[in-house]
Amino acid sequence: MKVHEALKPYSTESAKGEDFDERLGKAGIGCHIAAAKLAGGHAMGYDEDVLCGHIVNCKRGLAGAQEAEEALLELKEDGALPAELVDSLLPDVRAVIEAMKARIEELRARVWW
């Protein structure tokens, strides 16, 4: 939510173009995807017959968080977002990425193969 709230004021800047809008969307939604996929995996459960699906959900969430990081870095490099803003958000985004990686490894350790 921190990323979403921080980027909200920039969502009305349509004069910056379609590329800006797309990257801003990826940055804002990526962490939401991570949270949703983590919750979806948890809802699937932890039984052997669904554990691999749970891992896939987490991998999709990881991809969302990584897309958010990439988009933020691109927006910073282009000067489309203030560097201070992006630098304040990146530690949290990277923490989500690392947490998702750790979760995937934890779940993989439970798979019998």
N, CA, C and O of each residue as an XYZ file, in Angstrom:
452
protein
N       0.825     -1.198      0.000
C       0.000      0.000      0.000
C       0.866      1.257      0.000
O       0.466      2.297     -0.522
N       2.050      1.151      0.587
C       2.940      2.314      0.628
C       3.276      2.776     -0.793
O       3.237      3.971     -1.085
N       3.602      1.834     -1.665
C       3.929      2.173     -3.051
C       2.706      2.757     -3.741
O       2.799      3.785     -4.413
N       1.586      2.119     -3.581
C       0.341      2.578     -4.202
C       0.025      4.010     -3.786
O      -0.256      4.860     -4.631
N       0.070      4.269     -2.503
C      -0.255      5.609     -1.994
C       0.769      6.647     -2.458
O       0.406      7.780     -2.774
N       2.030      6.267     -2.498
C       3.074      7.209     -2.913
C       2.953      7.587     -4.385
O       3.301      8.704     -4.769
N       2.464      6.670     -5.208
C       2.366      6.923     -6.651
C       1.034      7.543     -7.064
O       0.896      8.034     -8.185
N       0.073      7.521     -6.178
C      -1.270      8.035     -6.492
C      -1.255      9.462     -7.057
O      -1.959      9.717     -8.035
N      -0.492     10.400     -6.492
C      -0.499     11.760     -7.048
C       0.004     11.842     -8.492
O      -0.324     12.785     -9.212
N       0.790     10.869     -8.910
C       1.360     10.883    -10.263
C       0.433     10.227    -11.287
O       0.674     10.317    -12.491
N      -0.611      9.577    -10.819
C      -1.504      8.855    -11.737
C      -2.354      9.781    -12.595
O      -2.975      9.325    -13.555
N      -2.397     11.051    -12.276
C      -3.184     11.995    -13.062
C      -2.322     12.763    -14.069
O      -2.820     13.647    -14.766
N      -1.055     12.432    -14.144
C      -0.142     13.151    -15.030
C      -0.140     12.516    -16.425
O       0.866     11.948    -16.850
N      -1.251     12.615    -17.119
C      -1.380     11.996    -18.435
C      -0.502     12.669    -19.488
O      -0.263     12.093    -20.549
N      -0.029     13.860    -19.212
C       0.806     14.568    -20.182
C       2.161     13.895    -20.367
O       2.872     14.190    -21.328
N       2.521     13.004    -19.466
C       3.825     12.342    -19.566
C       3.813     11.189    -20.563
O       4.879     10.688    -20.921
N       2.668     10.763    -21.011
C       2.586      9.777    -22.076
C       2.207      8.378    -21.648
O       2.161      8.043    -20.464
N       1.937      7.578    -22.660
C       1.473      6.211    -22.461
C       2.531      5.338    -21.790
O       2.209      4.520    -20.929
N       3.794      5.511    -22.184
C       4.866      4.718    -21.593
C       4.954      4.976    -20.093
O       5.146      4.046    -19.310
N       4.813      6.234    -19.696
C       4.823      6.600    -18.285
C       3.669      5.905    -17.566
O       3.858      5.324    -16.497
N       2.482      5.966    -18.151
C       1.306      5.346    -17.539
C       1.502      3.850    -17.342
O       1.160      3.308    -16.291
N       2.051      3.183    -18.352
C       2.255      1.742    -18.268
C       3.237      1.388    -17.156
O       2.984      0.482    -16.361
N       4.355      2.105    -17.104
C       5.358      1.818    -16.075
C       4.847      2.186    -14.687
O       5.128      1.483    -13.716
N       4.105      3.274    -14.589
C       3.532      3.664    -13.306
C       2.543      2.596    -12.834
O       2.494      2.268    -11.648
N       1.769      2.064    -13.756
C       0.831      0.993    -13.426
C       1.540     -0.247    -12.934
O       1.123     -0.849    -11.945
N       2.614     -0.640    -13.613
C       3.386     -1.813    -13.177
C       3.980     -1.591    -11.801
O       3.983     -2.497    -10.968
N       4.480     -0.397    -11.561
C       5.078     -0.092    -10.260
C       4.025     -0.130     -9.158
O       4.274     -0.645     -8.067
N       2.861      0.410     -9.445
C       1.819      0.480     -8.431
C       1.103     -0.819     -8.173
O       0.661     -1.082     -7.055
N       0.987     -1.627     -9.191
C       0.207     -2.857     -9.064
C       1.070     -4.066     -8.689
O       0.560     -5.038     -8.132
N       2.346     -4.015     -8.983
C       3.224     -5.166     -8.749
C       3.193     -5.703     -7.334
O       3.123     -6.915     -7.127
N       3.243     -4.816     -6.365
C       3.219     -5.283     -4.974
C       1.837     -5.782     -4.576
O       1.718     -6.657     -3.719
N       0.789     -5.233     -5.192
C      -0.561     -5.754     -4.954
C      -0.658     -7.184     -5.476
O      -1.279     -8.043     -4.850
N      -0.045     -7.425     -6.615
C      -0.041     -8.775     -7.186
C       0.653     -9.733     -6.228
O       0.177    -10.844     -5.994
N       1.785     -9.296     -5.676
C       2.510    -10.147     -4.734
C       1.622    -10.521     -3.547
O       1.564    -11.686     -3.153
N       0.944     -9.546     -2.988
C       0.081     -9.803     -1.838
C      -1.087    -10.723     -2.206
O      -1.425    -11.641     -1.460
N      -1.689    -10.466     -3.351
C      -2.832    -11.273     -3.770
C      -2.427    -12.720     -4.043
O      -3.142    -13.649     -3.669
N      -1.300    -12.905     -4.684
C      -0.855    -14.267     -5.005
C      -0.421    -15.015     -3.743
O      -0.638    -16.222     -3.633
N       0.182    -14.313     -2.804
C       0.555    -14.934     -1.543
C      -0.703    -15.385     -0.797
O      -0.765    -16.501     -0.281
N      -1.695    -14.509     -0.750
C      -2.952    -14.856     -0.093
C      -3.657    -16.002     -0.821
O      -4.226    -16.891     -0.187
N      -3.615    -15.973     -2.151
C      -4.238    -17.039     -2.934
C      -3.574    -18.384     -2.698
O      -4.248    -19.410     -2.609
N      -2.262    -18.376     -2.599
C      -1.547    -19.621     -2.310
C      -1.900    -20.145     -0.932
O      -2.119    -21.343     -0.749
N      -1.954    -19.249      0.029
C      -2.324    -19.646      1.390
C      -3.726    -20.244      1.403
O      -3.983    -21.225      2.101
N      -4.617    -19.658      0.641
C      -5.991    -20.160      0.587
C      -6.054    -21.552     -0.047
O      -6.936    -22.346      0.280
N      -5.118    -21.846     -0.954
C      -5.080    -23.176     -1.560
C      -4.751    -24.237     -0.519
O      -5.244    -25.364     -0.575
N      -3.923    -23.858      0.415
C      -3.561    -24.778      1.486
C      -2.138    -25.280      1.371
O      -1.337    -24.800      0.568
N      -1.856    -26.268      2.210
C      -0.490    -26.775      2.336
C      -0.410    -28.289      2.172
O       0.623    -28.896      2.456
N      -1.497    -28.893      1.715
C      -1.492    -30.329      1.482
C      -0.625    -30.658      0.267
O      -0.432    -29.818     -0.611
N      -0.110    -31.872      0.225
C       0.783    -32.283     -0.859
C       0.175    -32.095     -2.241
O       0.884    -31.760     -3.189
N      -1.134    -32.308     -2.363
C      -1.761    -32.235     -3.679
C      -1.929    -30.805     -4.202
O      -2.243    -30.623     -5.379
N      -1.730    -29.797     -3.363
C      -1.860    -28.414     -3.821
C      -0.585    -27.591     -3.604
O      -0.534    -26.415     -3.965
N       0.421    -28.201     -3.025
C       1.618    -27.455     -2.666
C       2.325    -26.855     -3.880
O       2.820    -25.730     -3.810
N       2.378    -27.579     -4.974
C       3.034    -27.037     -6.173
C       2.251    -25.856     -6.743
O       2.851    -24.898     -7.231
N       0.936    -25.909     -6.687
C       0.125    -24.781     -7.114
C       0.340    -23.572     -6.218
O       0.349    -22.432     -6.682
N       0.512    -23.831     -4.948
C       0.800    -22.783     -3.980
C       2.130    -22.102     -4.346
O       2.238    -20.876     -4.312
N       3.120    -22.902     -4.691
C       4.431    -22.372     -5.098
C       4.301    -21.534     -6.365
O       4.909    -20.469     -6.472
N       3.518    -22.006     -7.315
C       3.311    -21.256     -8.560
C       2.693    -19.901     -8.252
O       3.099    -18.892     -8.827
N       1.724    -19.865     -7.360
C       1.129    -18.588     -6.974
C       2.188    -17.644     -6.410
O       2.222    -16.459     -6.744
N       3.042    -18.179     -5.561
C       4.102    -17.349     -4.970
C       5.083    -16.866     -6.036
O       5.562    -15.734     -5.968
N       5.379    -17.705     -7.008
C       6.284    -17.287     -8.087
C       5.659    -16.165     -8.911
O       6.358    -15.252     -9.351
N       4.376    -16.229     -9.116
C       3.688    -15.148     -9.837
C       3.705    -13.855     -9.017
O       3.860    -12.763     -9.563
N       3.547    -13.995     -7.721
C       3.642    -12.835     -6.842
C       5.037    -12.237     -6.859
O       5.193    -11.015     -6.866
N       6.041    -13.081     -6.865
C       7.428    -12.625     -6.954
C       7.643    -11.853     -8.252
O       8.284    -10.802     -8.254
N       7.114    -12.368     -9.340
C       7.248    -11.681    -10.634
C       6.596    -10.300    -10.584
O       7.127     -9.347    -11.153
N       5.475    -10.186     -9.922
C       4.816     -8.887     -9.791
C       5.668     -7.894     -9.022
O       5.784     -6.733     -9.415
N       6.259     -8.342     -7.935
C       7.117     -7.462     -7.137
C       8.371     -7.067     -7.914
O       8.829     -5.928     -7.822
N       8.917     -7.995     -8.669
C      10.102     -7.691     -9.487
C       9.761     -6.695    -10.593
O      10.565     -5.820    -10.913
N       8.578     -6.827    -11.172
C       8.131     -5.849    -12.178
C       7.982     -4.464    -11.563
O       8.308     -3.456    -12.191
N       7.494     -4.423    -10.343
C       7.355     -3.138     -9.650
C       8.726     -2.494     -9.466
O       8.895     -1.298     -9.702
N       9.691     -3.285     -9.048
C      11.058     -2.757     -8.859
C      11.627     -2.234    -10.171
O      12.176     -1.133    -10.220
N      11.496     -3.023    -11.235
C      12.014     -2.620    -12.540
C      11.354     -1.328    -13.021
O      12.030     -0.429    -13.521
N      10.048     -1.241    -12.869
C       9.326     -0.052    -13.319
C       9.752      1.178    -12.522
O       9.939      2.252    -13.093
N       9.904      1.028    -11.220
C      10.353      2.153    -10.403
C      11.735      2.625    -10.820
O      11.990      3.826    -10.904
N      12.618      1.683    -11.078
C      13.975      2.055    -11.503
C      13.959      2.772    -12.849
O      14.689      3.745    -13.040
N      13.140      2.303    -13.775
C      13.028      2.959    -15.083
C      12.463      4.375    -14.939
O      12.950      5.313    -15.571
N      11.443      4.518    -14.111
C      10.843      5.836    -13.900
C      11.829      6.797    -13.251
O      11.819      7.994    -13.535
N      12.664      6.276    -12.397
C      13.702      7.102    -11.766
C      14.762      7.508    -12.785
O      15.153      8.673    -12.860
N      15.220      6.535    -13.564
C      16.266      6.800    -14.564
C      15.817      7.835    -15.586
O      16.609      8.673    -16.017
N      14.552      7.777    -15.972
C      14.005      8.715    -16.960
C      13.679     10.077    -16.360
O      13.366     11.019    -17.088
N      13.752     10.183    -15.051
C      13.384     11.433    -14.394
C      11.885     11.648    -14.323
O      11.427     12.750    -14.022
N      11.116     10.601    -14.600
C       9.659     10.715    -14.573
C       9.123     10.766    -13.145
O       8.051     11.317    -12.897
N       9.873     10.189    -12.211
C       9.546     10.270    -10.794
C      10.757     10.813    -10.054
O      11.890     10.565    -10.467
N      10.547     11.541     -8.983
C      11.681     12.051     -8.211
C      12.527     10.906     -7.640
O      11.992      9.931     -7.114
N      13.816     11.034     -7.748
C      14.728     10.001     -7.266
C      14.529      9.737     -5.776
O      14.619      8.593     -5.332
N      14.260     10.782     -5.009
C      14.065     10.619     -3.562
C      12.857      9.733     -3.275
O      12.885      8.908     -2.362
N      11.809      9.907     -4.053
C      10.606      9.104     -3.871
C      10.904      7.641     -4.159
O      10.589      6.764     -3.354
N      11.508      7.386     -5.306
C      11.814      6.004     -5.690
C      12.757      5.378     -4.676
O      12.565      4.233     -4.266
N      13.770      6.123     -4.273
C      14.737      5.592     -3.303
C      14.076      5.268     -1.964
O      14.528      4.372     -1.252
N      13.019      5.986     -1.622
C      12.313      5.696     -0.372
C      11.425      4.458     -0.487
O      11.123      3.818      0.520
N      11.006      4.117     -1.704
C      10.127      2.960     -1.926
C      10.883      1.663     -2.174
O      10.411      0.584     -1.815
N      12.044      1.767     -2.784
C      12.781      0.563     -3.179
C      13.109     -0.386     -2.026
O      13.003     -1.598     -2.216
N      13.496      0.089     -0.854
C      13.777     -0.872      0.223
C      12.578     -1.758      0.565
O      12.745     -2.949      0.824
N      11.385     -1.191      0.568
C      10.197     -1.994      0.857
C       9.889     -2.970     -0.272
O       9.535     -4.122     -0.022
N      10.023     -2.512     -1.503
C       9.781     -3.402     -2.647
C      10.787     -4.551     -2.619
O      10.426     -5.704     -2.850
N      12.020     -4.239     -2.342
C      13.061     -5.289     -2.288
C      12.841     -6.229     -1.110
O      13.165     -7.413     -1.198
N      12.304     -5.725     -0.028
C      11.967     -6.592      1.109
C      10.864     -7.575      0.724
O      10.892     -8.738      1.126
N       9.900     -7.104     -0.052
C       8.833     -7.987     -0.533
C       9.426     -9.055     -1.449
O       9.050    -10.223     -1.355
N      10.337     -8.672     -2.323
C      10.976     -9.627     -3.230
C      11.707    -10.701     -2.436
O      11.566    -11.891     -2.716
N      12.476    -10.286     -1.460
C      13.227    -11.252     -0.652
C      12.291    -12.144      0.166
O      12.548    -13.338      0.319
N      11.222    -11.577      0.684
C      10.251    -12.376      1.442
C       9.574    -13.405      0.553
O       9.338    -14.537      0.977
N       9.259    -13.018     -0.675
C       8.631    -13.967     -1.600
C       9.601    -15.088     -1.968
O       9.204    -16.250     -2.055
N      10.862    -14.743     -2.183
C      11.866    -15.773     -2.483
C      12.000    -16.747     -1.316
O      12.064    -17.960     -1.518
N      12.042    -16.216     -0.105
C      12.162    -17.070      1.079
C      10.943    -17.976      1.220
O      11.067    -19.145      1.584
N       9.779    -17.434      0.932
C       8.546    -18.226      1.025
C       8.559    -19.363      0.014
O       8.161    -20.484      0.332
N       9.010    -19.082     -1.188
C       9.089    -20.121     -2.221
C      10.037    -21.235     -1.779
O       9.726    -22.417     -1.923
N      11.175    -20.858     -1.249
C      12.138    -21.860     -0.777
C      11.569    -22.682      0.377
O      11.771    -23.894      0.440
N      10.867    -22.030      1.276
C      10.243    -22.727      2.398
C       9.229    -23.755      1.898
O       9.172    -24.880      2.396
N       8.433    -23.355      0.914
C       7.433    -24.275      0.371
C       8.076    -25.396     -0.434
O       7.622    -26.539     -0.380
N       9.117    -25.081     -1.169
C       9.804    -26.122     -1.943
C      10.393    -27.198     -1.037
O      10.465    -28.365     -1.424
N      10.807    -26.818      0.146
C      11.363    -27.781      1.086
C      10.322    -28.800      1.546
O      10.675    -29.877      2.027
N       9.056    -28.466      1.402
C       7.976    -29.362      1.804
C       7.572    -30.346      0.696
O       6.870    -31.322      0.960
N       8.010    -30.092     -0.529
C       7.622    -30.964     -1.651
C       8.440    -32.247     -1.558
O       9.642    -32.206     -1.297
N       7.802    -33.350     -1.765
C       8.441    -34.659     -1.580
C       9.518    -34.966     -2.610
O      10.413    -35.761     -2.327
N       9.464    -34.370     -3.786
C      10.447    -34.694     -4.806
C      11.599    -33.790     -4.607
O      12.577    -33.863     -5.351
